[in-house]
Amino acid sequence: MVTDHRKLPRRRGEALNAAIFQATLDELAEAGYAGLTMERVAERAKASKASLYRRWPTRIELVMDAVYNSLPTPGSAPDTGNLRDDLVAMLRMTSKALSGPAGEAMRGLLGEALSSGSPLRALRKDSQSTSRRLMAEVVGRAVERGEVAPEAVTPRRLDAGHALLRHHFLFEGSPIPDELVVAIVDEVLVPLFTRG
């Protein structure tokens, strides 16, 4: 039975967006990216299709926003008091996110973007920007504590950990083994930031 959204209490702004994002993630978990439709998301969110299409003209834009809304953001990076443990905790958060609906969406988005010429550039930019800001936050605190020299912080070094995780995720799948997270930190990131 389809619920008539017009008879429900009216939500606006962030409350409506939150309901739509959650409905999108739930649909991804249940139907996968290929099975996700705007109609099913609207029904699950108890919103009108028009409210979805006003905000997100395409499925790819809706899914991108829902996924990025669900991922760790700068300001939520772990602060354990030392670089190594911060890096392990941050990459574990990313690994966990990739093992859920966000990971399913990323695979679908990449497939659609590559096959249709849709906004792959935006996907790459948003993903890299968020990951880099998270890493910069963690490494910046290590600089303040004296664990890392300021000149060791470069864009490529900030990208390295998440790039290795994404590579494994895309070519090996998920879940990402915890041993890989620890190895990326111990074999790549800590030496990269602390040894010149």
N, C-alpha and C positions, 0 to 999 in steps of 0.2 A: 504494500500500500504506500503510495506516494503522499508525503505530507505537504499540505498547502502552506508554503512559507509565509504567505500573506496573513495568515491567522496567528502567527507566532509573534512574540515580542520583538520589536525592531532593534537590531544591533547595528552599530555604526563603527567606523574608524578601527581602532586597534582590536576591539572585541570581535568585530566581524572578521578582520584579517586573521586573528588567532584561530578562530573557528575554521576558517577556510584552509589555513596552513595545516592544522591538525587533520582535517578531513583529507587533504591531499596526501599527507604522510600515511594515514590509515589506508587509503586506496592503494598507494604504492605497496604497502606491506601485504595487502590482500590480493590485488590484481596484477601487481608489477607495473612497470612503466608502459609496456605495450597495451595493457588493459585499462589504463587510466583514461577516463573521459571527463570532460568538464561537467557533463550532466550528472554523473555519479558523485563528483566532488560537491556540486551544488546541493544535491539531495542529502548527502551525508552531513554537510555543514548547515543544513536547514536554511539555505540562502537561495536567492534567485540566480538563474544562469546569467541574467543581465548584470547582476552585481559582480559576477566573476569576470565576464567579458569586458566590463567597463575598466576594471583594474588590470586584467591580464588578457590581451587580445588573443594570445595563443597558449596552448598547453605548455609549450616549452618555457614560456615566461613565468607561468604560474608555478611550475615545478621548480624552476631555478630559485624563485623567491622563497618557496616553502622550504627547500633544502637549505639554502643559506641562512634562513631564519632559525633552523634547527641545529646548526653547527656551532661549535664553540666560537666565541667572539673575543676580540681583544678586551681585556678587563676580566675575562674568566679564566685566564691562563693560570695554571697552578703556581703556588709560591711555597715551596718546601724549605727554602733557605739555602739550597745549593743547586748549581747548574745541572748536574747530571740527573738528579731526582726530578727537577722541574721538567727537563726534556723527556724523560721516560713517562712521566705523568701526562704531559701534553700529547705525545704521540699515542699513548694508550687511549686518550679521549678521542683523537682523530680515528684511530683504528676501530674503536667501538662504533663511532658514527658511520663509518664506511661499511660496517657489518649489518646495518639496519636499513630502513627505507631510504635513507640518504644515499647509501651506496647503490642500491637498486636504481634510484633515480639518476645518479651520475652515469651509470652504464648506459641507460636509455637515452639520456641527453646527449652523450657523446656519439652514440650510434645515429641518432636523428640529426645531430649537427653535422656529422661527417657526410651523411647521405643526402641531405637536403640543402646544405649551405646555410642553414639557420645560424643563429648567433653564437657560433663556437668561440669567436673572439671574446664576447662578453662572458661566456662561461669560463674560459681560461683566465681572463683578467680578474673576475670576481674570486675565483678559487685561489689564484696565486696571491692576490692582495690580502685576503683574509688570513691565509696561512703565514704569509710573510709578517703581517702585523702581530699575530700571536707569537711567532718566533722572536720577533724584535722585542716584544714585551719581556719574554723570559730571558733573553740574552742581555737586554738592557739592565735588568736587575743584577745579572752576574757581573756586568761592567761596574755597576755601582758598588758591589761587594768586593771588587778587585780580582775576581776569578778570571775575567776576560779583558784583554787589552782593547780599547775602543777601536783601534785600527783593524782588529780581527773581524769586525762586524761589517760584512759586505752583503749586497743583495743575493749573490749566488750562494754564499754560505747560509744565509737565512732560508733560502729555498730548498737546500739539499735534503733535509730530513723528510719533509712532506713529499718531495719529488720521489724519493725512494719508496715511501709508503704507497703513493699513487701508482707507481710502476708495478709494485707487487700486486696491488689490488686489481689493476686492469689486466695483468697477464697471468696471475696465479689465482685470483679470486679471493674470497673472504670465507671465513674469518682470517684476519692477519695474525699469524702466530706471535705470541708475546715475546718469544725468543728473538724474532726478527726486530721488534721494537727496541729491545735492549741492545741488540747487536748494532743497529743503526746509531744509537746513542753512543755506545762504548767504542765502536770501531771507526765511526765517521764523525759524528757531531762534536763530541768532547775534544778529540784531537784537532779537529778543524778550527775550533774556537780558542783552544788553549795553547796550541803549539805554533804560534806565529801565523 
